Amino acid sequence: MARVLAIDIGGTKLAAALVDETGSMLRSATRPTPRTDVMVALAALIEEVTGDGPAPEAVGIGCAGPLDLAAGTVSPVNMPSWRGFPLREEVRALTGLPTMLAGDAQCMALGEHWLGAGRGSSALLGIVVSTGIGGGLVIDGVPLLGPNGNAGHVGHMTIDPYGERCECGGRGCVEHYSSGPNLARWALANGWTPGRPDGLDGPADARSNAADAPGGTASAQNGAADARALARDAAGGDPVAVAAFERGARALAGMIASTAAAVELTKVVIGGGVSAAGPVLFDPLARALDDVAGLAFVRAVKVEPTTLGVRAGLAGAAKLAWSQSRTAV
């Protein structure tokens, strides 16, 4: 059976899978991302997935950015040992296979378009809301990567030109309002105390959803001041936690409406750890979109949570590889 090798590289986890043409993952493995010698760990992971079976036809890689596609290099912000690292050529030399590279959020969008909530969409925006905010566009089934591979970087769209200074150096970026750490930062500054009694009596399913995010159970039980705890308390009715999600959702809505006006989106799929908050995020997002969107084609955009979850990035990387494989033929 024909298969390709999909690789997903982030600051905390390396993942790889053998994927067939239907999108089925025949074998997969993960391991933590080391602080140094990342390529050594990646080589061992590739060997674990591919070592004793038929060789894959091509390789697709999704990696945290920034990227330079022309050079095939990556400089992930949260991987300090990789600056201008020639990832595409390193993997090509290691495997001897045609290799394609894209951003991790772009692969998430492509994976959702192929196998998930974005299937059938002619103009899809995939958004990852986590420690940062990433994005990817898939137009007419083709990922829009941009000249250097950084298209769809919606987390640093300005939604308030007079707003707060972002960690990137810009001002009023949606990431500064809507990412997990920034949701918690604002809530703490406005009087939120994680796990206080009026934030603990929410619906059991909402508390469970917050705890089911990666690391969520420990955070919920230990009262950590993070987005998981904030989601739990918002589900329980804590007014500051609720306000934090409403503020973050309104920033997301402004970004989505602006992108829809520019690109004529038909669907938006939201993943990442913060999306595990469920209605705590998606209900105020729907209300905010109803308020900020005006033109009929902007208001028509459908917003849905991911259906693939953490598998979306690998699915998108596999789709990249299949595209390379078929082009090569």
NUTORDO-821151 format. One line per 10 residues: number of its first residue (from 1); their letters; for each residue x, y, z of C-alpha. Coordinates in nm, 4 decimals, m for minus. Example, Ala and Ser with C-alpha at 12.3 -4.5 7.8 and 13.67 -1.06 7.14 Angstrom:
<rs>
1) AS) 1.2300,m0.4500,0.7800 ~ 1.3670,m0.1060,0.7140
</rs>
This chain:
<rs>
1) MARVLAIDIG) 0.0000,0.0000,0.0000 ~ 0.1364,0.3419,m0.0951 ~ 0.2081,0.5801,0.1891 ~ 0.3813,0.9085,0.2695 ~ 0.5636,1.0300,0.5772 ~ 0.4033,1.3196,0.7652 ~ 0.6003,1.5174,1.0243 ~ 0.4693,1.7798,1.2672 ~ 0.7289,1.9856,1.4560 ~ 0.6497,2.2120,1.7471
11) GTKLAAALVD) 0.8270,2.3569,2.0459 ~ 0.6977,2.0885,2.2834 ~ 0.6357,1.7828,2.0652 ~ 0.7652,1.6048,1.7566 ~ 0.5177,1.3783,1.5758 ~ 0.5417,1.1589,1.2686 ~ 0.3078,0.9202,1.0884 ~ 0.2806,0.7025,0.7828 ~ m0.0354,0.8045,0.5995 ~ m0.2090,0.6407,0.3057
21) ETGSMLRSAT) m0.4033,0.8114,0.0270 ~ m0.7293,0.7985,0.2213 ~ m0.5730,0.9821,0.5157 ~ m0.5523,0.6757,0.7420 ~ m0.2553,0.6855,0.9750 ~ m0.0937,0.3429,0.9461 ~ 0.1706,0.4049,1.2108 ~ 0.2532,0.7065,1.4253 ~ 0.4786,0.8114,1.7103 ~ 0.5587,1.1194,1.9166
31) RPTPRTDVMV) 0.8318,1.2348,2.1497 ~ 0.9142,1.5572,2.3361 ~ 1.1072,1.8248,2.1507 ~ 1.4526,1.8528,2.3094 ~ 1.6153,2.1866,2.3750 ~ 1.9152,2.0879,2.1617 ~ 1.9945,1.8186,1.9047 ~ 1.6415,1.8344,1.7664 ~ 1.7478,1.6731,1.4404 ~ 1.8897,1.3730,1.6265
41) ALAALIEEVT) 1.5533,1.3223,1.7973 ~ 1.3692,1.3721,1.4702 ~ 1.5884,1.1178,1.2917 ~ 1.5161,0.8612,1.5634 ~ 1.1435,0.9337,1.5349 ~ 1.1499,0.8872,1.1575 ~ 1.3341,0.5584,1.1987 ~ 1.0759,0.4440,1.4534 ~ 0.7896,0.5114,1.2134 ~ 0.9488,0.3934,0.8872
51) GDGPAPEAVG) 1.2228,0.1513,0.9885 ~ 1.0782,m0.1943,0.9170 ~ 0.8171,m0.1335,0.6492 ~ 0.7809,m0.0270,0.2860 ~ 0.9411,0.3090,0.2152 ~ 0.7120,0.6100,0.1858 ~ 0.6902,0.7963,m0.1459 ~ 0.7432,1.1499,m0.0147 ~ 0.7656,1.3580,0.3012 ~ 0.5504,1.6479,0.4187
61) IGCAGPLDLA) 0.6587,1.8651,0.7117 ~ 0.4597,2.1132,0.9152 ~ 0.6825,2.3243,1.1379 ~ 0.6421,2.6219,1.3669 ~ 0.7718,2.9382,1.2059 ~ 0.8797,3.1806,1.0815 ~ 0.9805,2.9964,0.7646 ~ 1.1684,3.0785,0.4487 ~ 1.0267,2.8426,0.1884 ~ 1.2635,2.9525,m0.0854
71) AGTVSPVNMP) 1.5598,2.8441,0.1260 ~ 1.3752,2.5634,0.3022 ~ 1.4766,2.7021,0.6430 ~ 1.2892,2.7454,0.9703 ~ 1.3424,2.9675,1.2757 ~ 1.0758,2.8627,1.5293 ~ 1.0400,3.1213,1.8027 ~ 1.0159,2.8563,2.0753 ~ 1.3043,2.6411,1.9426 ~ 1.6146,2.8556,2.0024
81) SWRGFPLREE) 1.8578,2.5949,1.8662 ~ 1.7036,2.6337,1.5187 ~ 1.7695,2.9697,1.3549 ~ 1.7734,2.9613,0.9755 ~ 1.7883,2.5832,1.0096 ~ 1.7817,2.4037,0.6698 ~ 1.5071,2.1627,0.7721 ~ 1.3831,2.0684,0.4259 ~ 1.7284,1.9708,0.3018 ~ 1.8170,1.7899,0.6235
91) VRALTGLPTM) 1.5063,1.5715,0.6009 ~ 1.5532,1.5205,0.2278 ~ 1.9113,1.4034,0.2883 ~ 1.8012,1.1793,0.5737 ~ 1.5180,1.0091,0.3844 ~ 1.6237,1.0403,0.0203 ~ 1.2672,1.1419,m0.0616 ~ 1.0936,1.4444,m0.2170 ~ 1.0177,1.6744,0.0746 ~ 0.7689,1.9596,0.1155
101) LAGDAQCMAL) 0.7592,2.2125,0.3977 ~ 0.4869,2.4431,0.5308 ~ 0.3906,2.6129,0.8554 ~ 0.2271,2.4070,1.1268 ~ m0.0937,2.6125,1.1255 ~ m0.1055,2.5945,0.7453 ~ m0.0875,2.2171,0.7746 ~ m0.3644,2.2244,1.0349 ~ m0.5848,2.4127,0.7874 ~ m0.4984,2.1775,0.5030
111) GEHWLGAGRG) m0.5662,1.8736,0.7205 ~ m0.9081,2.0049,0.8218 ~ m0.9850,2.0810,0.4577 ~ m0.8905,1.7284,0.3523 ~ m1.0398,1.5199,0.6317 ~ m1.2052,1.7413,0.8910 ~ m1.4501,2.0231,0.9474 ~ m1.3292,2.2154,0.6419 ~ m1.4152,1.9500,0.3831 ~ m1.5809,2.0978,0.0753
121) SSALLGIVVS) m1.4923,2.4571,0.1609 ~ m1.3780,2.6673,m0.1331 ~ m1.2091,2.9233,0.0941 ~ m1.1033,2.8008,0.4377 ~ m0.9250,2.9726,0.7232 ~ m0.7834,2.7405,0.9887 ~ m0.6936,2.9040,1.3206 ~ m0.4903,2.7572,1.6049 ~ m0.5675,2.9321,1.9355 ~ m0.3132,2.8178,2.1910
131) TGIGGGLVID) m0.0067,2.9789,2.3511 ~ m0.0047,3.1916,2.0368 ~ m0.2423,3.2233,1.7436 ~ m0.1531,3.0725,1.4082 ~ m0.3468,3.0454,1.0875 ~ m0.3561,2.8974,0.7424 ~ m0.5603,2.9547,0.4269 ~ m0.6749,2.6899,0.1801 ~ m0.8225,2.8396,m0.1379 ~ m0.9840,2.6100,m0.3954
141) GVPLLGPNGN) m0.8175,2.3152,m0.2253 ~ m0.4668,2.4638,m0.2439 ~ m0.2793,2.5962,0.0618 ~ m0.1902,2.9642,0.0274 ~ 0.1669,2.9699,0.1569 ~ 0.2947,3.3076,0.0380 ~ 0.6366,3.4016,m0.1068 ~ 0.8263,3.3027,0.2079 ~ 0.5792,3.0583,0.3576 ~ 0.4217,3.2900,0.6136
151) AGHVGHMTID) 0.0789,3.3638,0.4609 ~ m0.2178,3.3271,0.6936 ~ m0.0331,3.4660,0.9947 ~ m0.3626,3.5995,1.1298 ~ m0.2494,3.6098,1.4912 ~ m0.0622,3.9286,1.4096 ~ m0.3360,4.1074,1.2248 ~ m0.4044,4.4413,1.3953 ~ m0.7563,4.4612,1.5341 ~ m0.6908,4.7838,1.7288
161) PYGERCECGG) m0.4315,5.0270,1.5866 ~ m0.4354,5.2155,1.9189 ~ m0.4227,4.8962,2.1235 ~ m0.1664,4.7329,2.3437 ~ 0.1836,4.6520,2.2243 ~ 0.2176,4.2881,2.1162 ~ 0.5084,4.0588,2.1952 ~ 0.5962,4.0672,1.8219 ~ 0.6571,4.4421,1.8398 ~ 0.3350,4.5382,1.6655
171) RGCVEHYSSG) 0.0342,4.7022,1.8224 ~ m0.3171,4.5709,1.8716 ~ m0.2484,4.2180,1.7390 ~ m0.5272,3.9678,1.7929 ~ m0.2799,3.7305,1.9617 ~ m0.2258,3.9832,2.2398 ~ m0.5970,3.9686,2.3202 ~ m0.7029,3.6120,2.2408 ~ m0.4189,3.3637,2.2991 ~ m0.4354,3.1445,2.6068
181) PNLARWALAN) m0.1652,3.3210,2.8114 ~ m0.3060,3.6626,2.7228 ~ m0.6594,3.5623,2.8198 ~ m0.5252,3.4594,3.1609 ~ m0.3015,3.7686,3.1875 ~ m0.5949,4.0054,3.1374 ~ m0.8163,3.8102,3.3770 ~ m0.5543,3.8165,3.6529 ~ m0.5021,4.1902,3.6038 ~ m0.8759,4.2402,3.6458
191) GWTPGRPDGL) m0.9231,4.0461,3.9663 ~ m0.9593,3.6827,3.8646 ~ m0.8596,3.4304,4.1308 ~ m0.8312,3.0802,3.9796 ~ m1.0633,2.8228,4.1285 ~ m1.2468,3.0478,4.3699 ~ m1.5801,2.9046,4.4866 ~ m1.8058,3.1022,4.2492 ~ m1.6086,2.9593,3.9558 ~ m1.6343,2.5934,4.0513
201) DGPADARSNA) m2.0011,2.5066,4.0107 ~ m2.0353,2.5087,3.6343 ~ m2.1744,2.2233,3.4254 ~ m1.9785,1.9014,3.4623 ~ m1.9365,1.8644,3.0883 ~ m1.7877,2.2127,3.0560 ~ m1.5442,2.1426,3.3400 ~ m1.4539,1.8152,3.1743 ~ m1.3904,1.9828,2.8388 ~ m1.1490,2.2267,3.0010
211) ADAPGGTASA) m0.9714,1.9482,3.1852 ~ m0.9456,1.7316,2.8739 ~ m0.7174,1.9817,2.6993 ~ m0.3501,1.8762,2.7161 ~ m0.2448,1.9216,3.0794 ~ m0.5942,2.0379,3.1665 ~ m0.6637,1.7974,3.4517 ~ m0.3586,1.9011,3.6505 ~ m0.4293,2.2680,3.5876 ~ m0.7903,2.2355,3.6946
221) QNGAADARAL) m0.6999,2.0491,4.0112 ~ m0.4050,2.2658,4.1105 ~ m0.5633,2.6044,4.0444 ~ m0.3005,2.7121,3.7935 ~ m0.3561,3.0579,3.6486 ~ m0.3769,2.9483,3.2847 ~ m0.6361,2.9368,3.0086 ~ m0.7600,2.5908,3.1110 ~ m0.8396,2.7102,3.4612 ~ m0.9883,3.0284,3.3155
231) ARDAAGGDPV) m1.2180,2.8223,3.0893 ~ m1.3268,2.6106,3.3840 ~ m1.4104,2.9186,3.5889 ~ m1.5877,3.0881,3.2973 ~ m1.8022,2.7761,3.2539 ~ m1.8845,2.8065,3.6223 ~ m1.9951,3.1668,3.5847 ~ m1.6993,3.3592,3.7229 ~ m1.7687,3.7104,3.5873 ~ m1.4070,3.8070,3.5227
241) AVAAFERGAR) m1.3341,3.4772,3.3475 ~ m1.6457,3.5211,3.1347 ~ m1.5399,3.8775,3.0489 ~ m1.1914,3.7587,2.9506 ~ m1.3338,3.5121,2.6987 ~ m1.5778,3.7723,2.5667 ~ m1.2899,4.0158,2.5151 ~ m1.0760,3.7529,2.3432 ~ m1.3661,3.6329,2.1305 ~ m1.4382,3.9865,2.0130
251) ALAGMIASTA) m1.0774,4.0251,1.8965 ~ m1.1018,3.6927,1.7115 ~ m1.4286,3.8065,1.5542 ~ m1.2668,4.1245,1.4244 ~ m0.9856,3.9238,1.2683 ~ m1.2226,3.6689,1.1143 ~ m1.4499,3.9374,0.9702 ~ m1.1534,4.1255,0.8244 ~ m1.0063,3.8108,0.6692 ~ m1.3457,3.7138,0.5307
261) AAVELTKVVI) m1.3843,4.0566,0.3718 ~ m1.0395,4.0280,0.2100 ~ m1.0548,3.6657,0.0957 ~ m1.4304,3.5865,0.0828 ~ m1.4004,3.2961,0.3218 ~ m1.6685,3.0315,0.3308 ~ m1.5587,2.8545,0.6506 ~ m1.3369,2.9003,0.9542 ~ m1.2149,2.6046,1.1610 ~ m1.0695,2.6727,1.5056
271) GGGVSAAGPV) m0.8375,2.4333,1.6868 ~ m0.5680,2.4544,1.9511 ~ m0.5878,2.4093,2.3254 ~ m0.8091,2.7134,2.3883 ~ m1.0745,2.5753,2.1515 ~ m1.1294,2.2983,2.4102 ~ m1.3155,2.5624,2.6129 ~ m1.6121,2.4891,2.3848 ~ m1.9172,2.7146,2.4314 ~ m1.7188,2.9398,2.6658
281) LFDPLARALD) m1.5308,3.0535,2.3549 ~ m1.7639,2.9789,2.0664 ~ m2.0821,3.1372,2.2076 ~ m1.9337,3.4864,2.2608 ~ m1.7496,3.4494,1.9301 ~ m2.0794,3.3949,1.7482 ~ m2.2327,3.6990,1.9193 ~ m1.9319,3.9166,1.8391 ~ m1.9290,3.8094,1.4731 ~ m2.2974,3.8919,1.4476
291) DVAGLAFVRA) m2.2158,4.2406,1.5757 ~ m1.8992,4.3237,1.3780 ~ m1.9762,4.1580,1.0422 ~ m2.1785,4.3688,0.8017 ~ m2.1617,4.2568,0.4386 ~ m2.3740,3.9565,0.3541 ~ m2.0844,3.7429,0.2304 ~ m1.8915,3.8164,0.5511 ~ m2.1890,3.7276,0.7699 ~ m2.2313,3.4022,0.5781
301) VKVEPTTLGV) m1.8996,3.2584,0.7014 ~ m1.9448,2.9435,0.9093 ~ m1.7226,2.8990,1.2146 ~ m1.6711,2.5497,1.3568 ~ m1.4358,2.3747,1.5991 ~ m1.1782,2.1291,1.4739 ~ m1.2872,1.7707,1.4242 ~ m0.9352,1.6317,1.3867 ~ m0.7796,1.7912,1.6940 ~ m0.4081,1.7255,1.7256
311) RAGLAGAAKL) m0.4173,1.4997,1.4162 ~ m0.4916,1.7938,1.1851 ~ m0.1280,1.8996,1.1476 ~ m0.0126,1.5507,1.0507 ~ m0.3025,1.5149,0.8083 ~ m0.2082,1.8427,0.6397 ~ 0.1592,1.7470,0.6212 ~ 0.0550,1.4180,0.4594 ~ m0.1576,1.6042,0.2062 ~ 0.1448,1.8185,0.1187
321) AWSQSRTAV) 0.3463,1.5033,0.0647 ~ 0.0809,1.3424,m0.1539 ~ 0.0719,1.6565,m0.3667 ~ 0.4506,1.6396,m0.4078 ~ 0.4388,1.2688,m0.4864 ~ 0.1744,1.3049,m0.7567 ~ 0.3501,1.6086,m0.9076 ~ 0.6749,1.4139,m0.9244 ~ 0.4995,1.1355,m1.1146
</rs>
